[in-house]
Amino acid sequence: DGEVHINELKNGGVEMFWNPTSEVRRQRLKRHIVLFEEQTDFESERLWQHVTSAINKGDQHKATQEKFVLEEEQRNAARERRENGTEWKPLLFQHDATTNEWRYKYEDLRPWDPLNDIAQFEKNGILQTMERHLSSRMSNHKTTCINNQITRHKRAAKDCRRRKTSDQPSNHSQNTESSCSTPESVQDLSDDDGKYLGFESLCAQCGKEMNHLKEIHSAVLSLQRAQQDIHR
């Protein structure tokens, strides 16, 4: 967040290398950390607090000593586990025998979805993504609309058959076609099938959310194109 200078040793000159503006500072990602008093003994900020303090004071010798103390404690703990036959079971990492590497258990490698993902945060060592769920919410609402229209269509068809039975003569015209008809299978309808059965269009809320998603998608594509231009 501060200025960075280049010191020219040959001529003693000083050149400004980086000077973040207030706009740059406003755009930086917010840092969310667990309060120090709520951290366990093995969380990084608490575990390395003495090393960090020495570095901030510019005492490299003290920082090296504190680092050595930490590493020696870890070696002793590992030695005791070997002697006692105790297996170390990491909470957040698992060993990949194929690559012989330790991998984070809860890693999320899917691409960031700007339409649905809001923020990523850590809770109890587990990284999680806060999502909008706009798509699923709209899909659920759309399904509800379709189901309501299917129910109304079924009710209308049932009433039509009842009228047909009551109005039909008893001795003839058993094969006369009624002006009402019912699809063979209403239960297997998809969202698009409703259009072919004469269902009314989706409700205003569905259309509004669909248009909103289209606007967001268009804005994201515009930003992506701008980023590509900047990289070029």
Phi, psi and omega in degrees: 000353184250185180282147175237128183243153173253120179264117178277110183289333183291311184249359178076009181281158179236127181241137178286121180260323183210128178220092185294132178279170178297328178294319178296319180295324180291332184275349183295151180292139178286137181260122180249121180231159176285138179304142186303318183290346180262356182279150176277172186296334185259006175283145194305312185297319179285318183297320185258019186300320182287325176295314180299317180299317180294321179295316180297332178274356180078017181263087184294324180296314179296320179298319179294320178297314181296322178296319179296320179299314180299313183294324179292323177296321179293321178295317180296318179297320178294322179294319179295322179295320179296318182292326181270355181070027180271128180272132178276121181244102179297144180279327191244355183230152177225149184274130177263107184295332182292313182261354183057042180231157175267131183238144179293129187296325190253026181295140181241103187264004180289151179298148178292130181258101184294342180278337187236331184271130182260308183202158176245134183219166182245134177221120182056038178082358183254123177283132181226156181245126175276128186239155178278325184060033178298316185297313182293324180294318179293320180296318179296318180293322180295318178298320178299317179300314181297316180298321178297319181291324177297317179299315179297322180293318178298315182297318180295320180293321179295317178297323181294318179295323180296318178295322180297318181294318183289329183270351188277133177295152185279337188253355179199182178061032179293334183259011180292131180287139177273157177286348179258144178221153181235135177298151182295320182224109180268336186292332187267021183289142171262178181299324184278339183296332182301329181295323185280345179264008177081017178294152176289160183294163181299159185294169184296326182294319177301312180298321180295316180292323178298315178296322179297317179295322178297319179297316179297316180299318178297319180294321179295316178300320178297318178295320179297319178296321179296320178297319179297320178296318179297316179297319178296000000 
